[in-house]
Amino acid sequence: MLRTLALCLCLAAPAVAQEADERMTPARLIEIVMALDPEARPAGPGLELTIADVPVLIVMDPNANRMRAMVPIRSADGLTEEDLSRMMQANFDAALDARYAIAQGRLWGVFIHPLAELRRDQFISGLAQTVTVAQTYGTTYTGGAMVFGGGDSNQLHQDLIERLQDRGQDL
């Protein structure tokens, strides 16, 4: 039994090593962001960029193994109970990996993920979803990746993901 366990561990080691080599680092994330928006610029512990005319702030903390992409939507002043309830519902079923959040007196669209475990395609999809929750605030409140019905919202979101993936495909 111990021999079988040792053999399994030896066979699994290359896969574990490969995954460790693919861990996201701040340098790799910056490389991806620069491919998405060559005009991106440093901002504190992260970057500022623009996607589909929407400003995005990305903050990284490798010591805490966190990454946060944020899009300002509006002031939190004047949000009604109905607004808050609708956003919480969207966080549950439509915003997907993006979320509505309130901080520093503002309403934000956010995508939060462990940094090291983040993959390129997850990051791009999360960015697109975050931009989409900001764009759809007040209407459909969706991250866009899974929209039911016969409308064109899903295609618009898919087009955005494909454009972003094309820009970063060589990374």
C-alpha positions in Angstrom: 0.0 0.0 0.0 2.8 2.4 0.8 4.5 1.6 -2.4 1.3 2.4 -4.3 1.0 5.7 -2.5 4.6 6.6 -3.2 4.2 5.7 -6.9 1.1 7.9 -7.1 2.9 10.8 -5.5 5.8 10.4 -7.9 3.5 10.3 -10.9 1.6 13.3 -9.7 4.7 15.4 -8.9 5.3 16.6 -12.5 1.6 17.8 -12.8 1.9 19.6 -9.5 5.2 21.2 -10.6 3.7 22.3 -13.9 0.8 23.9 -12.1 3.2 25.7 -9.8 5.1 27.1 -12.8 1.9 28.5 -14.2 1.1 30.5 -11.1 0.1 34.1 -11.7 2.6 36.7 -10.6 2.3 40.4 -10.6 4.8 40.5 -13.5 2.7 38.1 -15.6 -0.5 40.0 -14.8 1.1 43.2 -15.9 2.2 41.6 -19.1 -1.4 40.4 -19.8 -2.9 43.8 -18.9 -0.4 45.6 -21.2 -1.5 43.3 -24.1 -5.1 44.2 -23.4 -4.5 47.9 -23.1 -1.0 49.2 -24.2 -1.9 52.5 -22.5 -2.4 50.9 -19.1 -0.4 52.7 -16.4 0.8 51.9 -12.9 -1.5 53.0 -10.0 -0.2 52.3 -6.5 0.0 48.5 -6.0 -1.7 47.9 -9.4 -2.7 49.3 -12.7 -5.3 51.5 -14.4 -6.6 50.6 -17.8 -9.6 51.1 -20.0 -11.8 48.4 -21.5 -14.7 49.3 -23.8 -14.4 53.0 -22.7 -14.8 51.9 -19.1 -12.0 52.7 -16.5 -10.7 49.7 -14.7 -8.4 49.6 -11.6 -6.5 46.4 -10.8 -4.9 46.0 -7.4 -2.6 43.1 -6.5 -1.3 41.9 -3.1 1.0 39.0 -3.6 1.6 38.6 0.1 -2.1 38.1 0.7 -2.4 36.2 -2.6 -5.2 38.5 -3.8 -6.1 40.3 -7.0 -9.0 42.8 -7.4 -10.3 44.4 -10.6 -12.7 47.3 -9.9 -14.9 49.5 -12.0 -16.4 52.6 -10.5 -20.1 52.8 -11.3 -21.6 55.7 -9.3 -21.8 57.4 -5.9 -23.4 55.1 -3.3 -25.4 58.2 -2.1 -29.1 57.8 -3.0 -29.1 54.1 -3.6 -32.5 52.8 -2.6 -33.5 49.6 -0.8 -34.8 48.4 -4.2 -31.4 49.2 -5.9 -29.6 47.3 -3.2 -32.0 44.3 -3.3 -31.6 44.1 -7.1 -27.8 44.2 -6.9 -27.8 41.5 -4.3 -30.1 39.3 -6.5 -27.7 39.9 -9.4 -24.8 38.9 -7.3 -26.5 35.6 -6.7 -27.7 34.8 -10.2 -26.6 37.1 -13.0 -23.3 38.9 -12.1 -21.4 35.6 -12.2 -17.7 36.1 -11.2 -18.2 39.9 -11.0 -20.0 41.5 -8.0 -21.6 44.7 -7.1 -19.9 46.2 -4.0 -19.9 49.5 -2.0 -16.7 51.0 -0.7 -15.5 54.5 0.0 -18.9 56.0 -0.8 -19.0 54.5 -4.3 -20.8 51.6 -6.0 -18.3 49.4 -7.8 -18.2 46.4 -10.1 -15.5 44.0 -8.8 -13.8 40.8 -9.6 -11.8 39.3 -6.8 -9.6 36.2 -7.1 -6.6 34.6 -5.5 -3.7 35.9 -7.5 -1.4 32.8 -7.8 -4.3 30.5 -8.8 -5.7 33.0 -11.4 -5.4 31.9 -15.0 -5.2 34.1 -18.1 -8.6 33.2 -19.4 -10.2 33.5 -16.0 -8.7 37.0 -15.6 -10.0 38.1 -19.1 -13.4 36.7 -18.5 -13.5 38.3 -15.0 -12.6 41.7 -16.5 -15.2 41.4 -19.2 -17.8 40.5 -16.6 -16.8 43.4 -14.3 -17.1 45.9 -17.2 -20.4 44.4 -18.1 -21.9 44.6 -14.6 -21.0 48.3 -14.7 -22.5 48.8 -18.2 -25.7 47.0 -17.3 -26.2 48.6 -13.9 -29.7 50.0 -13.8 -30.9 47.7 -16.6 -30.1 44.0 -16.7 -27.5 43.8 -13.9 -25.6 41.0 -15.5 -22.0 39.9 -15.9 -23.1 38.8 -19.4 -21.5 35.4 -19.7 -24.8 33.6 -19.2 -27.8 35.4 -20.3 -31.0 33.5 -20.9 -33.5 34.5 -23.6 -33.3 35.6 -27.2 -31.7 39.0 -26.8 -28.3 40.1 -28.0 -26.7 40.8 -24.6 -24.9 37.4 -24.6 -23.4 38.0 -28.0 -22.2 41.5 -27.0 -20.4 40.0 -23.9 -19.0 37.2 -26.0 -17.6 39.6 -28.5 -15.9 41.6 -25.7 -14.3 38.4 -24.3 -13.1 37.3 -27.8 -11.6 40.8 -28.5 -9.7 40.7 -25.2 -8.5 37.1 -25.7 -7.2 37.9 -29.1 -5.1 40.8 -27.7 -3.5 38.5 -25.1 -3.4 35.2 -27.0 0.4 35.2 -27.4 1.0 35.3 -23.6 
